[in-house]
Amino acid sequence: MTHTADRLLTVDEAAERLGTGVRFVRRLVAERRIAFVKVGRHVRVSRSVLDSFIETNAVQPAVRRTRARNKRAA
């Protein structure tokens, strides 16, 4: 059985992966909005947790309906 270890990212790496600042990631951790691992006093976030967070919070585009424009009778 092949088991690939899920890489733990630092807060800086997690912020880079999300394209945000470090403060945002720290807020997600403080609010317990993402799972994290404490290694001593260090905080780590697994790559799969970030991938899941991104997928869960992805907003699908709205389908625009086109209206028929008012046409004047000739």
C-alpha positions in Angstrom: 0.0 0.0 0.0 1.5 3.3 -1.0 1.0 6.2 1.4 2.0 9.7 0.4 2.5 11.9 3.4 0.5 15.1 3.3 3.0 18.0 3.4 2.6 20.4 6.3 2.9 24.0 5.3 4.1 26.9 7.4 1.7 29.9 7.8 3.8 31.8 5.2 3.6 28.9 2.7 -0.2 28.6 3.3 -0.7 32.3 2.7 1.3 32.1 -0.5 -0.7 29.1 -1.7 -4.0 31.0 -1.0 -2.6 34.2 -2.5 -3.3 36.1 0.7 -1.4 37.6 3.5 -0.2 35.8 6.6 -2.7 37.6 8.7 -5.6 36.0 6.9 -4.3 32.5 7.5 -3.7 33.3 11.2 -7.3 34.5 11.4 -8.6 31.3 9.8 -6.6 29.3 12.4 -7.7 31.5 15.3 -11.4 31.2 14.3 -11.0 27.5 13.8 -12.2 27.8 10.2 -9.4 25.4 9.0 -7.8 22.4 10.7 -4.2 22.9 11.7 -1.4 21.1 13.6 0.6 22.6 16.5 4.2 21.5 16.4 5.4 23.0 19.7 4.5 26.6 19.3 4.5 26.5 15.5 1.4 26.2 13.5 1.3 24.1 10.4 -1.5 23.5 7.8 -1.7 20.5 5.6 -1.8 21.0 1.9 -5.0 18.8 1.6 -6.7 21.0 4.2 -6.0 24.1 2.1 -7.1 22.3 -1.1 -10.3 21.4 0.6 -10.8 24.9 1.9 -10.3 26.3 -1.6 -12.8 23.8 -3.1 -15.4 24.3 -0.4 -15.3 28.1 -0.7 -15.2 28.2 -4.5 -18.2 30.2 -5.9 -19.6 29.0 -9.2 -20.3 31.6 -11.8 -23.9 32.8 -12.1 -25.8 31.9 -15.3 -26.9 35.1 -16.9 -30.2 35.0 -18.7 -30.5 37.3 -21.6 -33.8 39.2 -22.0 -35.3 39.8 -25.3 -35.0 43.5 -26.1 -38.1 45.5 -26.7 -38.6 45.6 -30.4 -40.7 48.2 -32.0 -43.2 47.2 -34.6 -42.3 48.6 -38.0 
